[in-house]
Amino acid sequence: MKKVALVIPFFLFFSCKSDKDKFVIPKNEIKISKVNQDIDTSKIIAIQKTEENNETYLKGGFSIIYSTDNEEQYLIFKKDEKVIDTLNSCSFGCLEKNLGYVISDFDDTFILGQSFGGGNPTVIQLYEKKTGKNLIKQYSAIIDVDTTKQVVLYSENDVPKQTDRMTLFDAKTRQKKTYEFPKEVFGEPEILNRIHLTNTTDKSFTIEYEFDEYNQKKQKMYSR
């Protein structure tokens, strides 16, 4: 099981885990908790957790169940009534947005993200629905997503250097291609949060990026 150490104020540590080798279903009574209000709901399709409903439905008959045994929290991925895998598990003290939430639901894949606040990048996995396999590098961080075109722009390094490159992944064709970051975004914090997709076509995509302490904006077009 891979572990991610989370650093939160007062130097408390929790751990969240992503496991693609086996699944775990809590044996104790499931207790459902409500969604945290500090999650950025503008990009979240789910995880919808209420006292009556702990299941998030995806296209194609797939779904994700949130459950807990009061020691660990779990996101369990399944097709109809068949469990495919446990996507993530997290100690009960962690925020639910640390455990994960669906950012985009594509036809055959979906993006699961984990947010840790404080301007930190949002770590993502892009799962193939049929197999539950993560199709991108572990601990990649999202830049932006075009749900209509089913493409995601991300960085394999959550804090990129000038020598790193952005990656555009096409969920329909499963093809990916890398591109240079705009040089102006470096030297300031929250690099990935400064870049936004503004237009995506079959032949190109355009980003808008902010720099000079967010006082200036530019656009740049890339060929696909």
Contacts in CASP RR format, 6 or more apart in sequence:
PFRMAT RR
TARGET T0000
AUTHOR 0000-0000-0000
METHOD contacts of the structure
MODEL  1
MKKVALVIPFFLFFSCKSDKDKFVIPKNEIKISKVNQDIDTSKIIAIQKT
EENNETYLKGGFSIIYSTDNEEQYLIFKKDEKVIDTLNSCSFGCLEKNLG
YVISDFDDTFILGQSFGGGNPTVIQLYEKKTGKNLIKQYSAIIDVDTTKQ
VVLYSENDVPKQTDRMTLFDAKTRQKKTYEFPKEVFGEPEILNRIHLTNT
TDKSFTIEYEFDEYNQKKQKMYSR
1 17 0 8 1.000
1 18 0 8 1.000
1 19 0 8 1.000
1 21 0 8 1.000
2 17 0 8 1.000
2 18 0 8 1.000
2 19 0 8 1.000
2 138 0 8 1.000
3 15 0 8 1.000
3 16 0 8 1.000
3 17 0 8 1.000
4 15 0 8 1.000
4 16 0 8 1.000
4 17 0 8 1.000
4 18 0 8 1.000
4 114 0 8 1.000
4 123 0 8 1.000
4 139 0 8 1.000
5 13 0 8 1.000
5 15 0 8 1.000
6 13 0 8 1.000
6 14 0 8 1.000
6 15 0 8 1.000
6 16 0 8 1.000
6 94 0 8 1.000
6 98 0 8 1.000
6 116 0 8 1.000
7 13 0 8 1.000
8 14 0 8 1.000
8 116 0 8 1.000
14 90 0 8 1.000
14 91 0 8 1.000
14 93 0 8 1.000
14 94 0 8 1.000
14 98 0 8 1.000
15 90 0 8 1.000
15 91 0 8 1.000
16 88 0 8 1.000
16 89 0 8 1.000
16 90 0 8 1.000
16 91 0 8 1.000
16 94 0 8 1.000
16 98 0 8 1.000
16 99 0 8 1.000
16 114 0 8 1.000
17 88 0 8 1.000
17 89 0 8 1.000
17 90 0 8 1.000
18 87 0 8 1.000
18 88 0 8 1.000
18 125 0 8 1.000
18 134 0 8 1.000
18 138 0 8 1.000
19 85 0 8 1.000
19 86 0 8 1.000
19 88 0 8 1.000
19 89 0 8 1.000
20 85 0 8 1.000
20 132 0 8 1.000
20 133 0 8 1.000
20 134 0 8 1.000
22 85 0 8 1.000
22 86 0 8 1.000
23 76 0 8 1.000
23 83 0 8 1.000
23 84 0 8 1.000
23 85 0 8 1.000
23 86 0 8 1.000
24 74 0 8 1.000
24 86 0 8 1.000
24 89 0 8 1.000
25 67 0 8 1.000
25 74 0 8 1.000
25 76 0 8 1.000
25 83 0 8 1.000
25 86 0 8 1.000
26 67 0 8 1.000
26 68 0 8 1.000
26 69 0 8 1.000
26 72 0 8 1.000
26 74 0 8 1.000
27 69 0 8 1.000
28 69 0 8 1.000
28 70 0 8 1.000
29 69 0 8 1.000
30 54 0 8 1.000
30 67 0 8 1.000
30 68 0 8 1.000
30 69 0 8 1.000
31 68 0 8 1.000
31 70 0 8 1.000
32 49 0 8 1.000
32 50 0 8 1.000
32 51 0 8 1.000
32 53 0 8 1.000
32 54 0 8 1.000
32 66 0 8 1.000
32 67 0 8 1.000
32 68 0 8 1.000
33 49 0 8 1.000
33 68 0 8 1.000
33 96 0 8 1.000
34 49 0 8 1.000
34 50 0 8 1.000
34 51 0 8 1.000
35 47 0 8 1.000
35 48 0 8 1.000
35 49 0 8 1.000
35 50 0 8 1.000
35 96 0 8 1.000
36 95 0 8 1.000
36 96 0 8 1.000
36 97 0 8 1.000
38 95 0 8 1.000
38 97 0 8 1.000
39 96 0 8 1.000
39 97 0 8 1.000
39 101 0 8 1.000
39 115 0 8 1.000
40 115 0 8 1.000
43 103 0 8 1.000
43 145 0 8 1.000
44 101 0 8 1.000
44 102 0 8 1.000
44 103 0 8 1.000
45 56 0 8 1.000
45 102 0 8 1.000
45 103 0 8 1.000
45 104 0 8 1.000
45 105 0 8 1.000
46 56 0 8 1.000
46 57 0 8 1.000
46 64 0 8 1.000
46 101 0 8 1.000
46 102 0 8 1.000
47 56 0 8 1.000
47 64 0 8 1.000
47 66 0 8 1.000
47 75 0 8 1.000
47 96 0 8 1.000
47 100 0 8 1.000
47 101 0 8 1.000
47 102 0 8 1.000
48 56 0 8 1.000
49 66 0 8 1.000
49 96 0 8 1.000
54 65 0 8 1.000
54 66 0 8 1.000
54 67 0 8 1.000
55 63 0 8 1.000
55 64 0 8 1.000
55 65 0 8 1.000
55 66 0 8 1.000
56 63 0 8 1.000
56 64 0 8 1.000
56 65 0 8 1.000
56 66 0 8 1.000
56 102 0 8 1.000
57 63 0 8 1.000
58 64 0 8 1.000
58 102 0 8 1.000
58 105 0 8 1.000
58 110 0 8 1.000
58 129 0 8 1.000
59 105 0 8 1.000
59 106 0 8 1.000
59 107 0 8 1.000
59 129 0 8 1.000
60 129 0 8 1.000
61 79 0 8 1.000
61 80 0 8 1.000
62 77 0 8 1.000
62 78 0 8 1.000
62 79 0 8 1.000
62 110 0 8 1.000
62 129 0 8 1.000
63 77 0 8 1.000
63 78 0 8 1.000
63 79 0 8 1.000
64 75 0 8 1.000
64 76 0 8 1.000
64 77 0 8 1.000
64 78 0 8 1.000
64 87 0 8 1.000
64 102 0 8 1.000
65 74 0 8 1.000
65 75 0 8 1.000
65 76 0 8 1.000
65 78 0 8 1.000
66 73 0 8 1.000
66 74 0 8 1.000
66 75 0 8 1.000
66 76 0 8 1.000
66 96 0 8 1.000
66 99 0 8 1.000
67 73 0 8 1.000
67 74 0 8 1.000
67 76 0 8 1.000
68 74 0 8 1.000
68 92 0 8 1.000
70 92 0 8 1.000
71 91 0 8 1.000
71 92 0 8 1.000
72 89 0 8 1.000
72 90 0 8 1.000
72 91 0 8 1.000
72 92 0 8 1.000
73 89 0 8 1.000
73 90 0 8 1.000
73 91 0 8 1.000
73 92 0 8 1.000
73 94 0 8 1.000
73 96 0 8 1.000
73 99 0 8 1.000
74 86 0 8 1.000
74 88 0 8 1.000
74 89 0 8 1.000
74 90 0 8 1.000
75 86 0 8 1.000
75 87 0 8 1.000
75 88 0 8 1.000
75 89 0 8 1.000
75 99 0 8 1.000
75 100 0 8 1.000
75 112 0 8 1.000
76 83 0 8 1.000
76 85 0 8 1.000
76 86 0 8 1.000
76 87 0 8 1.000
77 83 0 8 1.000
77 84 0 8 1.000
77 85 0 8 1.000
77 86 0 8 1.000
77 87 0 8 1.000
77 127 0 8 1.000
77 132 0 8 1.000
78 84 0 8 1.000
79 129 0 8 1.000
84 131 0 8 1.000
84 132 0 8 1.000
85 132 0 8 1.000
87 100 0 8 1.000
87 112 0 8 1.000
87 125 0 8 1.000
87 127 0 8 1.000
88 99 0 8 1.000
88 100 0 8 1.000
88 112 0 8 1.000
88 114 0 8 1.000
89 99 0 8 1.000
90 98 0 8 1.000
90 99 0 8 1.000
97 114 0 8 1.000
97 115 0 8 1.000
97 116 0 8 1.000
97 117 0 8 1.000
98 114 0 8 1.000
98 115 0 8 1.000
98 116 0 8 1.000
99 114 0 8 1.000
100 112 0 8 1.000
100 113 0 8 1.000
100 114 0 8 1.000
100 115 0 8 1.000
101 112 0 8 1.000
101 113 0 8 1.000
101 114 0 8 1.000
101 115 0 8 1.000
102 110 0 8 1.000
102 111 0 8 1.000
102 112 0 8 1.000
102 113 0 8 1.000
103 111 0 8 1.000
103 112 0 8 1.000
103 113 0 8 1.000
103 122 0 8 1.000
103 124 0 8 1.000
103 142 0 8 1.000
103 145 0 8 1.000
104 110 0 8 1.000
104 111 0 8 1.000
104 145 0 8 1.000
104 147 0 8 1.000
104 150 0 8 1.000
104 152 0 8 1.000
105 147 0 8 1.000
106 147 0 8 1.000
106 150 0 8 1.000
106 171 0 8 1.000
106 172 0 8 1.000
107 150 0 8 1.000
107 171 0 8 1.000
107 172 0 8 1.000
108 128 0 8 1.000
108 129 0 8 1.000
108 130 0 8 1.000
108 171 0 8 1.000
109 126 0 8 1.000
109 127 0 8 1.000
109 128 0 8 1.000
109 129 0 8 1.000
109 135 0 8 1.000
109 171 0 8 1.000
110 126 0 8 1.000
110 127 0 8 1.000
110 129 0 8 1.000
111 124 0 8 1.000
111 125 0 8 1.000
111 126 0 8 1.000
111 127 0 8 1.000
111 142 0 8 1.000
111 145 0 8 1.000
111 152 0 8 1.000
112 124 0 8 1.000
112 125 0 8 1.000
112 127 0 8 1.000
113 122 0 8 1.000
113 123 0 8 1.000
113 124 0 8 1.000
113 125 0 8 1.000
113 142 0 8 1.000
114 122 0 8 1.000
114 123 0 8 1.000
114 124 0 8 1.000
115 122 0 8 1.000
116 123 0 8 1.000
119 189 0 8 1.000
119 190 0 8 1.000
119 193 0 8 1.000
120 158 0 8 1.000
121 141 0 8 1.000
121 142 0 8 1.000
121 155 0 8 1.000
121 158 0 8 1.000
121 159 0 8 1.000
121 192 0 8 1.000
121 193 0 8 1.000
122 141 0 8 1.000
122 142 0 8 1.000
123 139 0 8 1.000
123 140 0 8 1.000
123 141 0 8 1.000
123 142 0 8 1.000
123 158 0 8 1.000
124 136 0 8 1.000
124 140 0 8 1.000
124 141 0 8 1.000
124 142 0 8 1.000
124 152 0 8 1.000
124 154 0 8 1.000
125 134 0 8 1.000
125 136 0 8 1.000
125 138 0 8 1.000
125 140 0 8 1.000
126 134 0 8 1.000
126 135 0 8 1.000
126 136 0 8 1.000
126 152 0 8 1.000
126 169 0 8 1.000
126 171 0 8 1.000
127 133 0 8 1.000
127 134 0 8 1.000
127 135 0 8 1.000
128 135 0 8 1.000
135 169 0 8 1.000
135 174 0 8 1.000
136 154 0 8 1.000
136 156 0 8 1.000
136 167 0 8 1.000
136 169 0 8 1.000
136 176 0 8 1.000
137 156 0 8 1.000
139 158 0 8 1.000
140 154 0 8 1.000
140 155 0 8 1.000
140 156 0 8 1.000
140 158 0 8 1.000
140 167 0 8 1.000
141 154 0 8 1.000
141 155 0 8 1.000
141 157 0 8 1.000
141 158 0 8 1.000
141 192 0 8 1.000
142 152 0 8 1.000
142 153 0 8 1.000
142 154 0 8 1.000
142 192 0 8 1.000
143 153 0 8 1.000
143 154 0 8 1.000
143 155 0 8 1.000
143 166 0 8 1.000
143 192 0 8 1.000
143 195 0 8 1.000
143 196 0 8 1.000
143 197 0 8 1.000
144 152 0 8 1.000
144 153 0 8 1.000
144 195 0 8 1.000
144 196 0 8 1.000
144 197 0 8 1.000
144 207 0 8 1.000
145 151 0 8 1.000
145 152 0 8 1.000
145 153 0 8 1.000
145 197 0 8 1.000
146 152 0 8 1.000
146 197 0 8 1.000
146 200 0 8 1.000
146 205 0 8 1.000
148 200 0 8 1.000
149 200 0 8 1.000
149 201 0 8 1.000
150 170 0 8 1.000
150 171 0 8 1.000
150 172 0 8 1.000
151 168 0 8 1.000
151 169 0 8 1.000
151 170 0 8 1.000
151 171 0 8 1.000
151 197 0 8 1.000
151 200 0 8 1.000
151 205 0 8 1.000
152 168 0 8 1.000
152 169 0 8 1.000
152 171 0 8 1.000
153 166 0 8 1.000
153 167 0 8 1.000
153 168 0 8 1.000
153 169 0 8 1.000
153 195 0 8 1.000
153 197 0 8 1.000
153 205 0 8 1.000
153 207 0 8 1.000
154 166 0 8 1.000
154 167 0 8 1.000
154 169 0 8 1.000
155 164 0 8 1.000
155 166 0 8 1.000
155 167 0 8 1.000
155 192 0 8 1.000
156 164 0 8 1.000
156 167 0 8 1.000
157 164 0 8 1.000
158 192 0 8 1.000
159 191 0 8 1.000
160 166 0 8 1.000
160 181 0 8 1.000
160 191 0 8 1.000
160 192 0 8 1.000
161 186 0 8 1.000
162 181 0 8 1.000
162 183 0 8 1.000
162 186 0 8 1.000
164 181 0 8 1.000
165 178 0 8 1.000
165 179 0 8 1.000
165 180 0 8 1.000
165 181 0 8 1.000
166 178 0 8 1.000
166 179 0 8 1.000
166 180 0 8 1.000
166 181 0 8 1.000
166 195 0 8 1.000
167 176 0 8 1.000
167 177 0 8 1.000
167 178 0 8 1.000
167 179 0 8 1.000
168 176 0 8 1.000
168 177 0 8 1.000
168 178 0 8 1.000
168 179 0 8 1.000
168 205 0 8 1.000
168 222 0 8 1.000
168 224 0 8 1.000
169 175 0 8 1.000
169 176 0 8 1.000
170 176 0 8 1.000
170 224 0 8 1.000
177 224 0 8 1.000
179 222 0 8 1.000
181 191 0 8 1.000
181 195 0 8 1.000
182 195 0 8 1.000
182 207 0 8 1.000
182 209 0 8 1.000
182 211 0 8 1.000
182 218 0 8 1.000
182 220 0 8 1.000
184 209 0 8 1.000
184 211 0 8 1.000
184 212 0 8 1.000
184 216 0 8 1.000
184 218 0 8 1.000
185 191 0 8 1.000
185 194 0 8 1.000
185 195 0 8 1.000
185 209 0 8 1.000
185 210 0 8 1.000
185 211 0 8 1.000
188 194 0 8 1.000
188 211 0 8 1.000
188 213 0 8 1.000
194 209 0 8 1.000
194 210 0 8 1.000
194 211 0 8 1.000
194 214 0 8 1.000
195 207 0 8 1.000
195 208 0 8 1.000
195 209 0 8 1.000
196 207 0 8 1.000
196 208 0 8 1.000
196 209 0 8 1.000
197 205 0 8 1.000
197 206 0 8 1.000
197 207 0 8 1.000
198 206 0 8 1.000
198 207 0 8 1.000
198 208 0 8 1.000
198 219 0 8 1.000
199 205 0 8 1.000
199 206 0 8 1.000
200 206 0 8 1.000
201 224 0 8 1.000
202 224 0 8 1.000
203 223 0 8 1.000
203 224 0 8 1.000
204 221 0 8 1.000
204 222 0 8 1.000
204 223 0 8 1.000
204 224 0 8 1.000
205 221 0 8 1.000
205 222 0 8 1.000
205 224 0 8 1.000
206 219 0 8 1.000
206 220 0 8 1.000
206 221 0 8 1.000
206 222 0 8 1.000
207 219 0 8 1.000
207 220 0 8 1.000
207 222 0 8 1.000
208 217 0 8 1.000
208 218 0 8 1.000
208 219 0 8 1.000
209 217 0 8 1.000
209 218 0 8 1.000
209 219 0 8 1.000
209 220 0 8 1.000
210 216 0 8 1.000
210 217 0 8 1.000
211 217 0 8 1.000
211 218 0 8 1.000
END
